[in-house]
Amino acid sequence: MPLTINETEARVLGSLVEKQLTTPEYYPLTLNALTAACNQKSNRDPVMSLGETEILAAIDSLRDKNLVYLYYGSSSRTVKYKHMLPNVFEIEAPAVAILTLLLLRGPQTAGEMRGRADRLYEFSGIGEVQETLDELARRDDALVVKLERQPGQKESRYAHLLSGPVDAAAVTASAESTYAASPTASGGRIEQLEQQVEKLSSEMAELRSMFEEFRKQFE
């Protein structure tokens, strides 16, 4: 029977992985720290307001799936929590970063993930992101799926499959609702500009990398 997690479990798991990679000095996480990570307003879609009871229930379920375990440090009796995502699914750092982004922010394009992954993993370029996505989608137990292009999008998005098959119609309907509910045309333009900035940042990073390689030839 395939392993599946619900929305709350996805947020808990994604938050644990993110904090391990971005603030390792504070990892493993206490319940308070994990609650704050799950409910933070930045880098989360949707923003959630989970109580400790909900998070503890999610932790119990994730423990049953061997995705989370309790950690007791030698200098403290406070229980902390660690994830086992790469061990359970036998994936490397690039795939861990991609799944973390999808768990925390929902369906995204390869370009969006390239622009948002810097603190999780340093991809060489969008090509490596796409290669990682393809590998995750080709597995016998596929972990991601490519979705149809949505309103206002020039690229296809990808979604994780840790919560089971993705309801493509529901994803499209949600995107259409968000697009239609934009309060002004300027709001849509702002979103487009943000996406362009992310894309330009990604391209600049690639150009810097190419320049560094070129410069090394003359050193």
Phi, psi and omega in degrees: 000126183296147179282128178227149179232153179271183186297319180293318178297322178297319179293318179296312182297313180298321180294320178298315180294315181303312183291328175298320185279326186262329179225065184299337180292341179252012182253143359297165185261140170284170178299319179297315180294321179293320178298316179297320180294320180293326187260003181296152186271340179268146177059032179225134175211112002278162171289133183240162176228081185268139175271166181298326180297316179295318181293320178295323177295320178295320179298316179302317180293319179293328176294320178299332180266004180066019180269342179220145173220161181276145181231129177243114179286159182291335184257004182211146177268355181292127179286139177233170187232137179233152178258163178230030185306307182294331180289316183294319184259000178053060181235157181263178187306316180299317180292324177299317180297315181298312180297323179298315178299318181290325178293324186268333188234006177074191183303136181214159175277165177299322179295319178296318180294321177300320181285340185255357190268355190308318184279348181264319181196140182269092177289145180289337180172180183294336178298320178291325176299312181296320178298319179294317178300317180297319179296318180292329181280335184273348181302153174302321174257069186313135182254344175223161178221144177273130182259164175292153177299141183253166180306133179079003182247135176267344181240156175284149176261163176238149178228153177278158181247016181290342177257019180094183181305143181272133176279093184300323180297320180292321179296316180295317180298320179295319179294319179296321179296316179296319181294317181288331184276000178303123188297327179216164178297329180296328178300318177295322179294323178298317179298318179297319179296321178298319179294322179294321178297317178299318181293316180296322178298319179296316181293321178297321179297320179294318180296319178298319179296317179296320180295318179298319177295321179294317183295325181299336181292340184250007179269000000 
